[in-house]
């Protein structure tokens, strides 16, 4: 197993800003500093903003349903071959109603064949933005028609937030959660 690059900073070696963030996180609902905050705590200003954004997308009701939130996170994790978010969100996606067959196709880098129409437009939006750096007018219009302009904004924010998280975890070489999901293979 490859070692992570960012070793946890002992609490007594943290700056006051780092310690404030660590204490808040460890005393909060998650009860730990964890990934990816262990990377970002080295830049407390960035850590606070990323933490707020991550918390927003994790707990707030978005214009897209919960199962699509999880699918989007997994599409981004697949894009970056980010093992930890894949392993952490795979069971959440299953619990939210995304089928294992769909997730297995995403893991294999394939467009899922059995996506309901609402799921397909969100998948196509994500893949267009991530792979092509472009969203076609028909895909954009379909998302607006189904989820409104807020849905488009939520998707852009969710994708961007998880790209940031995945990049940090890939750079850190953060391992997957053991036994939670099949590992991603490089494409």
Secondary structure by P-SEA (a helix, b strand, c coil): cccccccccccccccaaaaaaaaaaaaccccccccccccccccaaaaaaaaaaaaaaacccccccaaaaaaaaaaaaaaaccaaaaaaaaaaaaaacccaaaaaaaaaccccccccaaaaaaaaaaaaaaccccccaaaaaaaaaaccaaaaaaaaaaaaaaaaaaaaaaaaccccccccccccccc
